[in-house]
Amino acid sequence: LFLWASSSARAPTFLRRRVSRRPKAMASAHPSQGLPSGMDPSMVDEYASQSKLLQEFVKIPSIGKAWVFTSKDENASRAMVSVSQSDLLANKKRSFLLNTHISKSSSKSVSFQWSPFPVEMSGVSAVVPSPSGKKLLLVRNAEDDDSPTKLEIWGPCQLENEIHVARSVHGSLYADGWFEGISWNQEETLIAYVAEEPPQPKPEFNDSGYKKEGSSQKDFRSWKGQGDIEDSWGETYSNKRIPALFVANISSGEVRALKGIPRSLSAGQVIWAPSSSYSLVFVAWSDDNGFQETPRKLGIKYCYNRPCALYAAADPFKEEADKPSTDSNKGDTAALVKLTADLSSAFFPRFSPDGKYLVFISAKSAVDSGAHNATNSMHKIDWPTDGKLEGSLSVSDVVPTVMSPQDGCFPGMYCSGLLRFPWLSDGRTMILSSAWGSKEVILSINVAR
């Protein structure tokens, strides 16, 4: 009909007759016809205005993370920003990377020269640049149970290596804001991270009972059991059961697990220590929760009352290199050193730039009382210069727990996150955000005092 009308051709008789027989009521349908139940025709314009307003808000991107890299020129630096934007049609968020050059003039003014267009990070679970900014790690978690996890190592202008990690080694990497701990070493040759422990083998049975190992796999009268039940970490962590630590060599592509961590501990927030025989520092949460010591995970989201502690362990690659000089009776179990034996809570570990202090947050008051959230405290450990963790390490207070704050005074720390590098240029002042009454404020803390 459109072609006939556009070419001024006359429609066939049967079509003209059918159109002419349409009732006049069809031409002027009731204005409320087709509207949802309970919606008045006068609301159509209002909904259209709100829909347009929503689309305008959705176009505004939100900043997720940012990294600044210094250069030889003290008046210039480089930055990389991770931004996201909602896609209403696809009902998902799309992530992008933006790069900019930052320059400072003699008048102390700062100018940004942004790249013309962002680069979309499709299918990327985590973006982690190296300390120098010369390398970039992209994590692509598996989309199904049979696909491997992919670690992409990018250089200035090319893909330098792509590591495929099979499900038999570990599951998806943790890219959340709590367990996550993807960390480069200073030499930028190794990457430590947290991933789901590979599933335990399930028992098999047949008509005769338990099926022994080594029997034929082509037994059609056998079936697999479910194995032992393993608790998950609850809300938003329903698929997270036992996070474990792994280290990847970006040159060889080899991935090794950090052995010696009991399965009753869930590891996370791993960082590299300064030159030390114990190269890795991480947080571990126990399955026994709170003062009631309930042997269940019971969730981790918004639950700061879960007991946790800081541990130190050797890099598995360094341990393998030193293996001939060690005692052969030690086996393949790495020694763990508990750094905070006298505290019921310790998390968010950060080393000072000079490596003298290991600073961390504690929710001891929440763990001891059972409250989901309570006033935090900040502590530090004087890290030994020789890197030997012999004897007990002294833990000193930086910001003590404030139990009864005075009106208008500091109410105590309520810290739900910490920057990967929270230090100012003096190497002693840490910047973090905390709740202060009904507001979120920025705190400046000198850890050397």
ABEGO torsion letter per residue (X at the ends): XAAAAAAGBBBBAAAAAAAAABBAAAABBBAABGBBBGBBAAAAAAAAAAAAAAAAAAABBBBABBBBBBBABAABBBBBBBBBBBBAAAGBBBBBBBBBBBBBBAAGBBBBBBBABBBBBBGBABBBBBAAGABBBBBBBBABAABBBBBBBBBAABBABBBBBBAAABBBBBABAAABBBBBBAAGABBBBBBBBBBBBBBBBBAAEBBBBGBBAABAABBBBAEBBBBBAEBGAAABABBBBBBBBAAAGBBBBBBGBBAABBBBGBBBBBBBABABBBBBBBABBEAAGBBBAGEABGBAABBBBBBBBBBAAAAAAAAAABBAAAEABBBBBBABAABABBBGBBBBAAGABBBBBBAAAAAAAGBABBBBBBBBBBBBAAGBBBEBBBBBBABBBBABBBBGBBAEBBBABBBABABBAAGABBBBBBBBEABBBBBBBBAAX
